[in-house]
Structure formats: C-alpha cells, structure tokens
Amino acid sequence: MTTNDQHYINLTLNGDTQAFAILVDRYKDMVYTLTVRMLKNREEAEEVAQDTFIKMYKSLNRFKGDSKFSTWVYKIAYNTSLDRIKKNKKFLNNVAINEYTESQVKTVHNALTNLENEEKAEAIKRCIALLPADDSFLLTLYYYDEQSLEEIAVAMNLTPNNVKVKLFRSRKKLAKILKNNIEPEIIERYE
C-alpha cells in the first residue's frame, strides 16, 4: 500500500467524500477489468464494480493495512463477483485439464510467435475471456497486474501453494484455448 492511499483512506474516514472519489478513480479500471473477466458481461461487470466500491466505502474502517490496499480492493471485487455469479447461477464453460505433450506446447508457442505483438496481446485477452471466472481472474492478477502469489492468495482466500497449483492449471486451460483458437488462425493465414 502506498502512503498516498493511506492518506486518502484517512481523509475518507474523516468524512471527506472527495478523497474517496480519488480512491475510486485510482482503482476503477482495475476493478472493472477483473469483474468483466469473471462475469463475462459488461453490464453486470459495471454493476458489480459499483457494488465493490459501495462495499469498499462501507468497510473502509476495517482495512488494517495487513496487505496492500490494492490487494484488499481485489479481494472485495473478487468476492462481490463470486456473489453475483452464485446469485445468477450462471454456468461457465469449463475446459478439461488434459496432459500436454511437449510438441503441443511447442505448437502453441510457435503459433504465438507468428503473431504480431499487438495481435498476440489481443488474442491472449480474448482467450483469457473464454476461461472460467476464477482462472481468468487469477491469470489477470498474476500476469497483467503483476501480483505476487501471496497477494493473490489474500485476494482469493487461498494459500500461496493453492494459488501456485491453480495458476498451473489455469495456464494449462489457457494453452488448450490458445491452441484451439490461435493455431487455426495461423494455419488459415498461410494456406
């Protein structure tokens, strides 16, 4: 947590609503990105992002600084998204976890190296969006937001070891989706 965040937290706790607006502005993009990855629906993600900030405001006095403020915000966004998923009883697409041979992993790697960097980033984001909510959330925190295993563990109520296992499984799921979605695109390009 930056000292700057703590300054605005203290001001908010003392009744300064403008200080809270600064915190919301600072974390709104991150919260929206995470909620849209979990819910896979823009309107619902916007609602859940708003709910996240309402919960954040109401429980700000319970933030003790044991973790980074951003990790605390991630945790609220994650739990609020899970609550919405449970409420809506949506069934997300699950990708079976199969063993991968070395050649299959190389094929995925070769397919990705043939895409331009910008296309690759967009293709990966599209494929991450196809993952179940937890996997998408986990990969976003780890790769895009560069959170440590410990920070992710706090946000997702897991042990760092469980995060490591889930991260491994999420990568395998992503590899399968990348193989199915990007490789045909490459083959089609060169036919």
HUHUHU-V461540 format. One record per pair of residues at least 6 apart in sequence whose ideal C-beta (glycine too) atoms are under 7 Angstrom apart, sorted by the first residue. I is the first residue (numbers start at 1). J is the second residue. Records with the same first field share a line. If there is no record, write none. Layout:
BEGIN
I: J  J
END
This chain:
BEGIN
1: 65  68  69
5: 69
8: 19  22  23
9: 60  63
11: 19
12: 19  20  23  60
13: 60  61
20: 57
24: 53
27: 70  73
28: 49
30: 145
31: 49  52  73  77
32: 45  49
33: 140
34: 74  77  78  137  140
35: 45  48  49  77  81
36: 42  45
37: 128  129  136  137  140
38: 81  85  133  136  137
39: 45  48  81  84  85
40: 129
44: 84
48: 80  81  84
51: 80
52: 76  77  80
55: 76  80
56: 73  76
63: 69  72
67: 151  154
68: 151
71: 151  154  155
74: 141  155
75: 154  155
78: 137  155  156
81: 133
85: 133
92: 132  133
93: 130  132
94: 132
95: 131  173  176  177
97: 169  172  173
100: 172  175
104: 179
105: 175
107: 179  183
108: 175  178  179
111: 182  183  186
112: 120  182
114: 186
115: 123
123: 182
127: 174  177  178  181
128: 136  139  140  174
129: 136
130: 177
131: 170  173  174  177
135: 170  173
138: 152  166  167  170
139: 170  174
141: 147  152  155
142: 152  167
149: 160  163  164
150: 160
152: 163
153: 159  160  163
156: 163
END
